[in-house]
Amino acid sequence: MLDDMLDHVQGLGDGPVWRPAPPAIRKGFSAPLPRAPQPLEEAHDEFRRTVLPYGVGNGHPRFFGWVHGGGNVVGMLAEMLAAGLNANLGGRDHMPVELERQVTRWMAELFAFPASASGLFVTGASTANLIAVLIARRQALGAGSRQAGVSGAGGRLRAYASRMTHGCLPKAMDIAGLGADALRLIAVDDQGRMDLDALAAALAEDRAAGLQPFLLVGTAGAVDTGAIDDLQSLARIAKAEALWLHVDGAFGALARLSPELAPLVDGIEQADSLAFDFHKWGQAPYDAGFVLVRDGQKHQAAFASTAAYLQREAQGLAAGAPWPCDFGPDLSRGFRALKVWLAFKTYGADAIGATILNTCRLGAYLAARVDAEPELERLAPAPLNIVCFRYRASGDQDALNNRIVVALQESGVAVPSTTKLDGRLAIRAAIVNHRTKARDIDLLVAEVLRLGRALSQGHAA
Ligand SMILES: *Cc1c(COP(=O)(O)O)cnc(C)c1O
């Protein structure tokens, strides 16, 4: 199995990026629960035939869809160690928990948070953002709200984020019982950054209406375009208005690992909480999201609870409080921290930062290639590693560009995804993978041009 996976990783650029699973293979997965044993070799062989070739493809150098990390080999090996150890990181006194705390300290160092900061590995930035909303809610409504719920005063809470905010934030507001409508989406400027005048106007309007602004969400790396809010100004406004400042830096926060890119996220060190993913730009295998909170006490106050079977002791295995389960919704937790710890140690933070910078250089290269092609049109600034563009044509451009993307994905040559910008469909290429090279970008451009010409002239691709 180990040999296979190392071969798989080594050959990632050779095959198609993605291929749809044939119906016959899909059908095999409706077989009933196996009652009798089967040799591991056979089951593994089935995996090799039916699963391995039909993955998402995000390890491939020409996977540009959504914002997916490419994964690294050290992380793969760490997952084996973690599963062999089978540690439960909900709590108790053992070194795996201490290792997770070390990653928290590293992140506090990276983002210039105080030593009293707390952190927690979670599935992804969606959950990390949700945890931040819940902490801010607890701060706004007080301790009693954890018993009494959010009805009444909760109905007046209002949060603010730019129109570019990720869909997980309205969802977090919904899950938090505040309702997605309680998140006001603020207009953006031509760089995709929150319009600060529009924010001030929204705050004034809501206060005048008797509502209670409590949370300001800055975006460091918008999922559509990579836009980064002016975090320094957001920090100033949050302070003046007594708002909890949360930054969704799902992929963008780790720009801080590159000295060249770090200034782009200046102000991030002033956030009350920060959500980000190691599984995107950090190249950790899925899943590895993280939430970092400036004031560990406030973080704990939002989640800690008492149960007799979770009694803490000064000594013995039940020592070591507070436990990770005091900082989030999960009790049983896996050892996600190990793959990140091992990667930082073996590659070094500088190398990970250099990889991140390289994806931005490739993003700038793609933007320049698009700008140089009269048949292509760029639809948004590309400050980081995400480039939104489309093929120019007469007629229904949205439909044509959608067909180009589907044809590209089905050809297996390259996998971009799509988004809508100002109502216009864009081909969106997010360069996240450390394996991507300039020649992969050239191939993407060449194929978009070829398909655009063929499809706009009504030929089969
Ligand atoms: C990817 C992303 C998320 C969601 O993160 P998951 O790890 O997929 O849960 C949130 N915000 C932004 C800006 C993202 O790019």
The ligand as an SDF file (V2000), in Angstrom:
LIG
                    3D

 15 15  0  0  0  0  0  0  0  0999 V2000
  -12.2310   27.2850    1.5110 C   0  0  0  0  0  0  0  0  0  0  0  0
  -12.7360   28.4880    2.2010 C   0  0  0  0  0  0  0  0  0  0  0  0
  -13.5930   28.3820    3.2970 C   0  0  0  0  0  0  0  0  0  0  0  0
  -14.1340   27.0660    3.7740 C   0  0  0  0  0  0  0  0  0  0  0  0
  -13.1020   26.2600    4.2260 O   0  0  0  0  0  0  0  0  0  0  0  0
  -13.2590   24.6750    4.3210 P   0  0  0  0  0  0  0  0  0  0  0  0
  -11.9100   24.2230    4.7170 O   0  0  0  0  0  0  0  0  0  0  0  0
  -13.6540   24.2180    2.9430 O   0  0  0  0  0  0  0  0  0  0  0  0
  -14.3120   24.3890    5.3240 O   0  0  0  0  0  0  0  0  0  0  0  0
  -13.9790   29.5360    3.9460 C   0  0  0  0  0  0  0  0  0  0  0  0
  -13.5480   30.7450    3.5220 N   0  0  0  0  0  0  0  0  0  0  0  0
  -12.7330   30.8890    2.4580 C   0  0  0  0  0  0  0  0  0  0  0  0
  -12.2790   32.2540    2.0660 C   0  0  0  0  0  0  0  0  0  0  0  0
  -12.2990   29.7600    1.7610 C   0  0  0  0  0  0  0  0  0  0  0  0
  -11.4530   29.8990    0.7290 O   0  0  0  0  0  0  0  0  0  0  0  0
  1  2  1  0
  2  3  1  0
  2 14  2  0
  3  4  1  0
  3 10  2  0
  4  5  1  0
  5  6  1  0
  6  7  2  0
  6  8  1  0
  6  9  1  0
 10 11  1  0
 11 12  2  0
 12 13  1  0
 12 14  1  0
 14 15  1  0
M  END
$$$$
